[in-house]
């Protein structure tokens, strides 16, 4: 299915409390926003030097950030890393690295990849067939995938990257959730081979989406090309400070992975207790795929609990992880109310 017109138009995403209030005007507040895959246990805030706000960002601090990011993500070197104000800004530039042609996005997944490829002039299609990606000039996939948590093995991806490189194409792998995924599946260490770009998101795992920081990992020539396009001061001073501190804090990262794994298991058990099947996901979000999904979305929304729904796939939902005991209790109570009013088991089975 070609997506030129639709893909260029911005689409709805999770995390909009304004939209939640419009959908559920009588819901109790504050909303429990489970519509994103952002860590509710954010990296601890700390005092920033006044110069982070009053001066232009220093090139030396950016170099330090790139070195810390390369180490954290397993990239070959700082010269293979480009930092920007979120991967959202980087997407169209990455899609423009190859001449406009045919772009294929492995679906279902995050809608912004198709939009970015269309902005770059590609004729965009989506496919559920991994093997079909090799026919594209620009192949894009998310690993682990959003929203279902699907993971494609490193062996498969490297084979595809080799095929793309051989014909002058490009494979883009968005590893936004690899911080909580199987790190052996990451291609960050392989970007020096060429024909391959890896994207990494800072805000999701560290729970600091508002600082706007994302990374592109690529071979050195491609990285230098992207850096020239972004120009100086692409990353704000306060963002540099948070990126350097958090990416270098290995102890916090390991502790958080354990906590999120425990939270995901707790969430699965809570859903199961109320008859909601979990079909996949990561420890930052759980994927629900069953016939009663639209009813559950509405029932929870009326109780001030927002899940991520997908208009084109009404039988699926994505739920983030509650961030406090009060949120856990509100979710438990709302699920119990929905289960008591549900029309029966048939509405809870896998679609």
BELWO-V19723 format. One record per pair of residues at least 6 apart in sequence whose C-alpha atoms are under 8 Angstrom apart, sorted by the first residue. I is the first residue (numbers start at 1). J is the second residue. Records with the same first field share a line. If there is no record, write none. Layout:
I: J + J
//
This chain:
1: 124 + 125 + 126
2: 123 + 124 + 125 + 126
3: 114 + 118 + 123 + 124 + 125
4: 115 + 118 + 122 + 123 + 124
6: 115
7: 111 + 112 + 114 + 115 + 116 + 118
8: 115 + 116 + 118 + 119
9: 115
10: 112 + 115
11: 111 + 112
13: 308
14: 35 + 36 + 307 + 308
15: 33 + 34 + 35 + 36
17: 31 + 33
20: 301 + 306
21: 27
24: 301 + 302 + 304
26: 302
27: 301 + 302 + 303 + 304
28: 302 + 303 + 304
29: 304
30: 304
31: 304 + 305 + 306
32: 304 + 305 + 306 + 322 + 327
33: 305 + 306 + 307 + 320
34: 305 + 306 + 307 + 308 + 319 + 320 + 321 + 322
35: 306 + 307 + 308 + 309 + 318 + 319 + 320
36: 285 + 307 + 308 + 319 + 320
37: 204 + 284 + 285 + 319 + 320 + 321
38: 203 + 204 + 205 + 206 + 207 + 208 + 209 + 284 + 320
39: 204 + 205 + 206 + 207 + 284 + 321
40: 207 + 321 + 322 + 323
41: 206 + 207 + 323
42: 206 + 207 + 208
43: 206 + 207 + 208 + 246
48: 238 + 241
52: 237 + 238 + 241
53: 237 + 238
55: 237
56: 233 + 236 + 237
57: 233 + 235 + 236 + 237 + 240
58: 237
61: 240
62: 235 + 240
63: 78
64: 244
65: 240 + 243 + 244
66: 78 + 79 + 81 + 82 + 83
67: 77 + 78
68: 78 + 244 + 247 + 248
69: 75 + 78 + 81 + 244 + 247
70: 76 + 77 + 78 + 80 + 81
71: 77
72: 247 + 248
73: 188
74: 188 + 189
75: 81 + 188 + 189 + 190 + 191 + 217
76: 188 + 189 + 190 + 191 + 192
79: 220 + 223 + 224
80: 191 + 192 + 217 + 218 + 219 + 220 + 223
81: 215 + 216 + 217 + 218 + 223
82: 215 + 216 + 217 + 223 + 224 + 226 + 227
83: 213 + 214 + 215 + 216 + 234 + 235
84: 90 + 212 + 213 + 214 + 215 + 230 + 234 + 235
85: 211 + 212 + 213 + 214 + 234 + 235 + 236
86: 201 + 202 + 212 + 213 + 214 + 215
87: 199 + 200 + 201 + 213 + 214 + 215 + 216
88: 112
90: 214 + 216
91: 113 + 116 + 117
92: 116 + 117 + 119 + 120
93: 120 + 226
94: 197 + 226
95: 116 + 117 + 120 + 138
96: 117 + 120 + 121
97: 170 + 222
98: 137 + 138 + 168 + 169 + 170
100: 120 + 121 + 122 + 123
101: 121 + 122 + 123 + 136 + 137 + 138
102: 122 + 123 + 124 + 125 + 136 + 137 + 138
103: 117 + 122 + 123 + 124 + 125 + 136 + 137 + 138 + 139 + 140
104: 124 + 125 + 126 + 127 + 133 + 136 + 138 + 139 + 140
105: 113 + 114 + 124 + 125 + 126 + 127 + 133 + 139 + 140 + 141
106: 126 + 127 + 128 + 129 + 130 + 133 + 139 + 140 + 141 + 142
107: 126 + 127 + 128 + 141
108: 126 + 127 + 128 + 146 + 147
109: 141 + 142 + 145 + 146 + 147
110: 142 + 146 + 147
113: 140
114: 124 + 125 + 126
117: 123 + 124
118: 124
127: 133
133: 139 + 140 + 160
134: 160 + 163 + 164
136: 169
137: 164 + 168 + 169 + 170
138: 169 + 170 + 171 + 172
139: 170 + 171 + 172
140: 171 + 172 + 173 + 174
141: 172 + 173 + 174
142: 173 + 174 + 175 + 176
143: 149 + 150 + 151 + 152 + 173 + 174 + 175 + 176 + 177 + 178
144: 150 + 151 + 152 + 175 + 176 + 177 + 178 + 181 + 282
145: 151 + 177
146: 281
147: 281 + 285 + 286 + 287 + 318
148: 279 + 280 + 281 + 282 + 286 + 287
149: 280 + 281 + 282 + 287
150: 280 + 281
151: 185
152: 185
153: 185
154: 184 + 185 + 186 + 187
157: 187
158: 187
160: 171
161: 170 + 171 + 195 + 196
162: 195
164: 170 + 171 + 195
165: 194 + 195 + 196
168: 195
169: 195
170: 195 + 196 + 197
171: 195 + 196 + 197
172: 196 + 197 + 198 + 199
173: 187 + 196 + 197 + 198 + 199
174: 198 + 199 + 200
175: 186 + 198 + 199 + 200 + 201
176: 199 + 200 + 201 + 202 + 204
177: 200 + 201 + 204 + 205 + 282 + 284
178: 186 + 200
179: 205
180: 205 + 257 + 282 + 283 + 284
181: 282
187: 198
188: 198 + 217
191: 197 + 198 + 217 + 218 + 219
192: 218 + 219 + 220
193: 219
194: 218 + 219
196: 218 + 219
197: 216 + 217 + 218 + 219
198: 216 + 217 + 218
199: 214 + 215 + 216 + 217
200: 214 + 215 + 216 + 217
201: 213 + 214 + 215
202: 208 + 209 + 212 + 213 + 214 + 215 + 243
203: 209 + 210 + 211 + 212 + 213 + 214
205: 284
206: 246
211: 238 + 239
212: 239
213: 235 + 239 + 243
216: 223
217: 223
260: 283 + 284
261: 283
263: 283 + 321
264: 282 + 283 + 284 + 285 + 286 + 321
267: 321
268: 278 + 286
270: 332
271: 277 + 278 + 335
272: 278
274: 335 + 336 + 339
275: 339 + 345 + 348
276: 288 + 290 + 348 + 349
277: 288 + 289 + 290 + 348 + 349 + 350
278: 286 + 287 + 288 + 289
279: 286 + 287 + 288 + 289
280: 286 + 287 + 288
281: 287
284: 320 + 321
285: 318 + 319 + 320 + 321
286: 318 + 319 + 320
287: 316 + 317 + 318 + 319
288: 316 + 317 + 318 + 319
289: 315 + 316 + 317 + 350 + 351
290: 315 + 316 + 347 + 348 + 349 + 350 + 351
291: 315 + 346 + 347 + 348 + 349 + 350 + 351
292: 315 + 347 + 348 + 349
293: 314 + 315 + 316 + 317 + 348
294: 309 + 314 + 315 + 316
296: 338
297: 306 + 307 + 309 + 317
299: 334 + 338
300: 306 + 307 + 331 + 334 + 335 + 338
301: 307
303: 334
305: 330 + 331
307: 317 + 318 + 319 + 320
308: 317 + 318 + 319
309: 316 + 317 + 318
310: 316 + 317
315: 351
322: 328
//
